Amino acid sequence: MNTLFNREKSMNWKLLSLSLAVAVAITSHAAEKALDTTPNIIFILADDLGVGEVGCYGYNDIIQTPSLDKMALEGTRFTHAYSGSPVCAPSRCVLMTGKHTGHARRRDNGTKDGSKTLVPLLPEDVTNAEMLKQNGYVTGGCGKWGLGNEGTTGTPDKQGFDHFYGYLDQRKAHNYYVKTLWSDGAQKPVELVDGKPRYSHDSMADDMLDWIDQNHEKPFFYYAAFCIPHDKYQVPDLGIYKDMEGLSETEKIFAAMITRLDADVGRLFELLKERGIDENTIVFFTSDNGPSKIWGKNKFNSAGDQRGKKRDLLQGGVNAPMIVRWPGKVPANKVSDFKWVFYDVMPTLAEIAGAQAPDGGDGRSVLPTLLGEKQTPHEFIYWEFYTEFQQALIMGDYKAIRYGTKDPIQLYKLSDDRREETDIAASYPEMVDTMAKIMDREHVDDPYWPTIEHGKKSGKGKKRKGGM
């Protein structure tokens, strides 16, 4: 494998002091740079794609992702970008609204108040699409929505999207062969191939390309929330993996799904060049959380060299692949270890578009970092999750995890212990105390998301059942 894509053997992260009082604020000129035009924005979100499943991260040489590898050569690849949650719906809520899971409308797939409600976005929630639409953008999207079913205030057409094609209910998005998909306010029949519904990913990828082709002469935002590689593991054909030795049938299907998504990323970049908008379009590629449990230990090294998976706040559950490409603006062939998170996306898109991000968000623009400038790190990055309840906090080089609000905090130094296996909390009591206070402060009670005193990993919680 090209040595460019070998994993970094040393992190060289900047160590922040506990209070960050001695951190030097680095003045950035990136935010002051006037963008010469209003850029188009495309945000591609894979589903359950582990950082190790993308070739350019250097953890496996089985799954082929040539388009994403090329995207990394032509843009910047981030090694410490984080999803909004370790599971689907809350991660998308964080991404769309700029609020972390201690404040967000959606903090798990299903509520923890006993009602099992799929909580929708409300009219007062402002999404990236609404923000950009107010600034003159046309807005489109496809894939898995997960933030409001039909008849609620949370559907894409009520949250700023001029167009959206795909699944509203995340539970129905598990099947790639369905008779109908939601399109602009109604369920519409899916095209048939040989009398059977077409593979839904192919229909949604074509929607992305068709919509961009029709709207490329005006500033646009397109959100491609593809379902690949979430189970069910289904694919029309195995492609290059059909006769590959050493893989099970499920592994072949899984690899073929990712390579199929990769090919559509390649088709996208071809279209941007054909329409002459390549240099005026910024493209993000990432995943909503870490790999599914089935890929916890596998020959793909799905979580890279990290411990954890989907539904864990360990690194493997939230450290997402992130590649950003914008020719002439975002540095090419660069690897960055700057830490940022989904709730930074909204203020970043606002700055890119010259828009005003709504008040009350938890993130900040990382446009200076995207443009290759130095930027002061976050004071902290925060998550909470409810199945089972857990909180996590990154401050500088240190990460704290707590299972239940009354359970002891575990502390790890990420540069020395990327797998989070050696708990050093006893050696840093003041740091642990400060982190506990931040966790308590950042969690805001909500009727759907009550405080949970003890978590499963402490041995005091109930075993999780089911899931999405």
DOFIGU-376402 format. One line per 5 residues: number of its first residue (from 1); their letters; for each residue z, y, x of C-alpha. Coordinates in steps of 0.1 Angstrom, whole numbers, padded with zeros to 4 digits. Each point is the difference from the previous one (the first is absolute). Layout:
! DOFIGU-376402
NUM = A = Z:Y:X | ...
//
This chain:
! DOFIGU-376402
1 = MNTLF = 0000:0000:0000 | -0008:0035:0012 | 0030:0013:0020 | -0002:0032:-0019 | 0015:-0018:-0029
6 = NREKS = 0028:-0019:0018 | 0033:0008:-0015 | 0021:0026:0017 | 0025:-0016:0023 | 0022:0031:0002
11 = MNWKL = 0007:0025:-0028 | 0010:0031:0021 | 0016:0015:-0031 | 0019:0032:0003 | 0037:-0005:-0005
16 = LSLSL = 0016:0024:-0024 | 0037:0008:0000 | 0020:-0008:-0030 | -0001:0035:-0016 | -0034:0009:0016
21 = AVAVA = 0017:0033:0010 | -0014:-0003:0035 | -0035:-0009:-0012 | -0025:0025:0012 | -0023:0013:-0027
26 = ITSHA = -0035:-0002:0013 | -0022:0028:-0012 | -0032:-0014:-0014 | -0032:0020:-0004 | -0016:-0027:-0022
31 = AEKAL = 0014:0014:-0032 | -0014:0034:0009 | -0035:-0012:0006 | -0023:0009:-0029 | -0022:-0029:-0010
36 = DTTPN = -0036:0011:-0001 | -0007:-0017:-0033 | 0019:-0016:-0028 | 0000:-0037:0011 | -0004:-0030:-0022
41 = IIFIL = 0029:-0024:0000 | -0002:-0038:-0004 | 0032:-0020:0000 | -0004:-0038:0002 | 0031:-0021:-0009
46 = ADDLG = -0001:-0038:0005 | 0026:-0022:-0017 | 0024:-0021:0020 | -0020:0004:0032 | 0022:-0006:0030
51 = VGEVG = -0004:0021:0032 | -0009:-0032:0019 | -0029:-0009:-0023 | -0021:0029:0012 | -0019:-0009:0032
56 = CYGYN = 0005:0033:0018 | 0038:-0005:0000 | -0005:-0029:0024 | 0022:-0026:-0016 | -0026:-0025:-0010
61 = DIIQT = -0036:-0008:0009 | -0008:-0021:-0031 | -0005:0024:-0028 | -0030:0022:0007 | 0002:0037:-0009
66 = PSLDK = -0029:0016:0019 | -0003:0030:-0022 | 0037:0009:0002 | 0000:-0007:0038 | -0029:0025:0002
71 = MALEG = 0019:0025:-0022 | 0029:-0002:0025 | -0024:0006:0029 | -0014:0031:-0018 | 0034:0012:-0012
76 = TRFTH = 0037:-0003:0006 | 0020:-0032:-0005 | 0037:0004:-0008 | 0026:-0027:0011 | 0030:0015:-0019
81 = AYSGS = -0013:0011:-0033 | 0020:-0012:-0030 | -0007:-0008:-0036 | 0020:0015:-0028 | 0018:-0033:-0009
86 = PVCAP = -0002:-0037:0008 | -0016:-0007:-0033 | -0030:0012:-0021 | 0009:0024:-0028 | 0027:0021:0017
91 = SRCVL = -0021:0003:0031 | -0029:0014:-0021 | 0024:0023:-0017 | 0012:0014:0033 | -0036:0004:0012
96 = MTGKH = -0011:0018:-0032 | 0030:0023:-0005 | 0014:0007:0035 | 0035:-0011:-0009 | 0019:-0028:0017
101 = TGHAR = 0015:-0029:-0019 | 0034:0017:-0003 | -0017:0027:-0021 | -0032:-0016:-0013 | -0008:-0008:-0036
106 = RRDNG = -0007:-0036:0009 | 0023:-0019:0025 | -0009:-0036:-0006 | -0026:-0019:-0020 | 0023:-0006:-0029
111 = TKDGS = 0031:0020:-0009 | 0036:-0011:0008 | 0016:0012:-0033 | -0008:-0032:-0018 | -0030:0013:-0019
116 = KTLVP = -0027:-0013:0024 | -0019:0032:-0008 | -0031:0008:0021 | 0010:0037:0004 | -0030:0023:-0003
121 = LLPED = -0005:0034:0016 | 0010:0028:-0023 | -0019:0033:-0008 | 0022:0019:0024 | -0009:-0023:0029
126 = VTNAE = -0027:0015:0022 | -0024:-0023:0018 | -0022:0006:0030 | -0030:-0001:-0024 | 0015:0027:-0022
131 = MLKQN = 0008:0022:0030 | -0035:-0003:0014 | -0017:0004:-0034 | 0018:0033:-0004 | -0015:0010:0033
136 = GYVTG = -0036:-0007:-0010 | -0004:-0036:0009 | -0016:-0027:-0022 | 0022:-0030:0000 | -0008:-0037:-0003
141 = GCGKW = 0016:-0034:0007 | -0001:-0037:-0004 | 0021:-0031:0004 | 0037:-0007:-0009 | 0017:0030:-0016
146 = GLGNE = 0035:-0013:-0010 | 0014:0033:-0011 | -0005:0000:-0037 | -0016:-0024:-0025 | -0021:0009:-0030
151 = GTTGT = 0017:0022:-0026 | 0024:0015:0026 | 0000:0034:0017 | -0006:-0017:0034 | -0037:-0011:-0003
156 = PDKQG = -0024:0015:0026 | -0018:0022:-0025 | 0033:0017:-0008 | 0009:0003:0037 | -0029:0020:0014
161 = FDHFY = -0028:-0025:0003 | -0034:0009:-0013 | -0009:-0037:0004 | 0018:-0032:0006 | -0012:-0036:-0001
166 = GYLDQ = 0022:-0030:0003 | 0033:-0015:-0010 | 0028:0020:-0016 | 0026:-0027:-0001 | 0008:-0014:0034
171 = RKAHN = 0009:-0034:-0015 | -0036:-0004:-0012 | -0014:0010:0034 | 0009:-0034:0014 | -0032:-0015:-0014
176 = YYVKT = -0033:0010:0014 | -0021:-0015:-0028 | 0008:0019:-0032 | -0020:0008:-0031 | 0008:0037:-0001
181 = LWSDG = 0011:0028:0023 | 0014:0034:-0010 | -0026:0028:0003 | 0006:0037:-0009 | 0023:-0006:-0029
186 = AQKPV = -0010:-0034:-0013 | -0004:-0037:0009 | -0036:-0008:0006 | -0018:-0033:0006 | -0006:-0011:0036
191 = ELVDG = -0035:-0009:0010 | -0008:-0037:-0002 | -0015:-0020:0028 | -0015:-0034:-0011 | 0020:0004:-0032
196 = KPRYS = 0033:0006:0017 | 0019:0033:0007 | -0010:0015:0033 | 0026:0000:0028 | 0020:0031:-0008
201 = HDSMA = 0003:0013:0036 | -0038:0001:0002 | -0003:0020:-0032 | 0027:0025:0012 | -0016:0004:0035
206 = DDMLD = -0033:0008:-0017 | 0018:0025:-0022 | 0013:0017:0031 | -0034:0003:0016 | -0018:0010:-0033
211 = WIDQN = 0025:0026:-0009 | 0000:0016:0035 | -0038:0000:0000 | 0000:0018:-0034 | 0026:0026:0011
216 = HEKPF = -0007:0005:0037 | -0013:0035:-0004 | 0034:0014:-0010 | 0034:-0004:0015 | 0014:-0033:-0011
221 = FYYAA = 0031:-0022:0002 | -0004:-0038:-0004 | 0029:-0024:-0001 | -0011:-0036:0006 | 0031:-0021:-0008
226 = FCIPH = -0017:-0034:0006 | 0019:-0032:-0010 | -0010:-0020:0031 | 0017:-0020:0015 | 0027:-0004:-0027
231 = DKYQV = 0001:-0034:-0017 | -0015:-0018:-0019 | -0020:-0010:0030 | -0035:0001:-0014 | -0034:0008:0016
236 = PDLGI = -0036:-0006:-0010 | -0008:-0017:0034 | 0017:-0008:0032 | -0026:0017:0022 | 0005:-0005:0037
241 = YKDME = 0032:-0020:-0006 | -0017:-0028:-0020 | -0002:-0024:0029 | 0027:0014:0022 | 0023:-0027:0014
246 = GLSET = 0037:0003:0000 | 0004:0020:-0033 | 0011:-0013:-0033 | -0020:0007:-0031 | 0024:0028:-0010
251 = EKIFA = -0001:0015:0035 | -0038:0000:-0002 | 0000:0018:-0034 | 0026:0025:0012 | -0020:0008:0032
256 = AMITR = -0032:0003:-0020 | 0016:0024:-0024 | 0010:0024:0028 | -0034:-0002:0017 | -0016:0007:-0034
261 = LDADV = 0021:0032:-0003 | -0009:0009:0035 | -0037:-0003:-0008 | 0004:0025:-0028 | 0017:0025:0023
266 = GRLFE = -0031:-0004:0022 | -0022:0007:-0031 | 0020:0031:-0007 | -0005:0015:0035 | -0038:-0007:-0003
271 = LLKER = -0001:0019:-0032 | 0019:0030:0014 | -0025:0002:0028 | -0030:-0004:-0023 | 0011:0028:-0022
276 = GIDEN = 0008:0023:0030 | 0037:0003:-0008 | 0015:-0022:0027 | 0013:0028:0021 | 0015:0018:-0030
281 = TIVFF = 0019:-0030:-0013 | 0034:-0012:0010 | 0007:-0037:-0007 | 0034:-0017:0000 | 0004:-0038:0001
286 = TSDNG = 0034:-0016:-0006 | 0020:-0026:-0021 | 0026:0003:-0027 | 0025:-0022:0018 | 0003:-0029:0024
291 = PSKIW = -0014:-0035:-0004 | 0010:-0024:-0027 | 0026:-0027:0005 | -0026:-0027:0004 | -0011:0017:0032
296 = GKNKF = 0034:0004:0014 | -0007:-0025:0028 | -0036:-0007:0005 | -0028:-0001:0026 | -0011:0035:-0010
301 = NSAGD = 0032:0017:0013 | -0001:0020:-0033 | 0030:0022:0007 | -0009:0004:0037 | 0030:-0004:0023
306 = QRGKK = 0024:0011:-0027 | 0025:-0018:-0023 | -0003:0003:-0038 | -0026:0000:-0027 | -0007:0014:-0034
311 = RDLLQ = 0032:0008:-0018 | 0019:0005:0032 | 0009:0034:0015 | -0002:-0016:0034 | -0029:0012:0020
316 = GGVNA = -0023:-0027:-0012 | 0003:0011:-0035 | -0007:0037:0004 | -0019:0006:0033 | -0035:0003:-0012
321 = PMIVR = -0034:0001:0017 | -0012:0036:0000 | -0034:0012:0013 | -0012:0035:-0005 | -0036:0011:0007
326 = WPGKV = -0015:0035:-0001 | -0028:0006:0025 | 0006:0030:0021 | 0035:0006:-0014 | 0021:-0031:0004
331 = PANKV = -0001:-0012:0036 | -0022:-0030:0006 | 0012:-0032:0018 | 0036:0011:-0001 | 0032:-0020:-0008
336 = SDFKW = 0031:0020:-0012 | 0036:-0012:-0004 | 0010:0031:-0021 | 0021:-0011:-0029 | -0011:0010:-0035
341 = VFYDV = 0002:-0014:-0035 | -0018:0000:-0033 | 0020:0030:-0014 | -0016:0021:0028 | -0035:-0006:-0015
346 = MPTLA = 0003:0025:-0028 | 0009:0030:0022 | -0026:-0011:0025 | -0028:-0001:-0025 | 0012:0033:-0013
351 = EIAGA = -0004:0016:0034 | -0034:-0017:0006 | -0013:0013:-0033 | 0017:0035:0001 | 0020:-0009:-0031
356 = QAPDG = 0037:0005:-0008 | 0021:-0031:-0001 | 0024:-0001:-0030 | 0037:0009:0006 | 0025:-0028:0003
361 = GDGRS = -0019:-0023:0024 | 0017:-0019:0028 | -0028:0000:0025 | -0017:0025:0023 | -0035:0004:0012
366 = VLPTL = -0010:-0021:0030 | -0034:0018:0004 | 0010:0012:0034 | 0005:-0036:0011 | -0032:-0011:-0016
371 = LGEKQ = -0018:0028:0019 | 0015:-0012:0033 | 0026:0027:0003 | 0037:-0006:0009 | 0024:0002:-0029
376 = TPHEF = 0038:-0002:-0003 | 0010:-0034:-0014 | 0016:-0005:-0034 | 0038:0004:0000 | 0000:-0033:-0019
381 = IYWEF = -0021:-0023:-0021 | 0016:-0016:-0031 | -0006:-0029:-0024 | 0019:-0019:-0027 | -0011:-0031:-0019
386 = YTEFQ = 0015:-0020:-0028 | -0010:-0037:0003 | 0026:-0005:0014 | 0014:0035:0006 | -0003:0013:0035
391 = QALIM = -0002:0033:0018 | -0016:0008:0033 | -0001:0031:0022 | -0018:0008:0033 | 0014:0028:0022
396 = GDYKA = -0018:0003:0032 | 0001:-0034:0018 | 0026:-0015:-0023 | -0003:-0017:-0033 | 0028:-0007:-0025
401 = IRYGT = -0001:-0026:-0028 | 0026:-0004:-0027 | 0000:-0027:-0027 | 0019:0015:-0029 | 0018:0034:0001
406 = KDPIQ = 0033:-0016:0009 | -0012:-0024:0027 | 0002:0006:0037 | -0030:0018:0017 | -0020:-0019:0025
411 = LYKLS = -0015:0020:0029 | -0029:-0007:0023 | -0016:0018:0029 | -0037:-0005:-0007 | -0014:0006:0035
416 = DDRRE = 0023:-0028:0013 | 0000:-0022:-0031 | -0032:0003:-0020 | 0010:-0032:-0019 | 0033:0015:-0011
421 = ETDIA = 0020:-0030:0012 | 0029:0016:0019 | 0024:0020:-0022 | 0016:0028:0022 | 0018:0017:-0028
426 = ASYPE = 0034:-0006:0015 | -0010:0019:0032 | -0010:0031:-0019 | 0026:0007:-0027 | -0007:0038:-0003
431 = MVDTM = -0038:-0006:-0004 | 0007:-0026:-0026 | 0023:0023:-0019 | -0026:0028:0001 | -0028:-0024:-0012
436 = AKIMD = 0023:-0013:-0028 | 0005:0036:-0013 | -0038:0006:0001 | -0006:-0032:-0020 | 0026:0010:-0026
441 = REHVD = -0015:0035:-0002 | -0037:-0011:-0003 | 0007:-0024:-0028 | -0001:0018:-0033 | 0012:-0021:-0030
446 = DPYWP = -0025:-0005:-0028 | 0005:-0019:-0033 | -0026:-0026:0011 | 0013:-0003:0035 | 0038:-0003:0000
451 = TIEHG = 0021:-0002:0032 | 0004:-0036:0012 | 0031:-0005:0020 | -0009:-0033:0018 | -0033:-0014:0011
456 = KKSGK = -0013:-0036:0005 | 0000:0001:0038 | 0037:0005:0000 | 0004:-0032:-0019 | 0015:0018:-0030
461 = GKKRK = -0032:0006:-0020 | -0019:-0022:-0024 | -0030:-0019:0011 | -0032:0018:-0010 | -0022:-0016:-0027
466 = GGM = -0037:0006:-0006 | -0018:0031:0012 | -0034:0018:0000
//
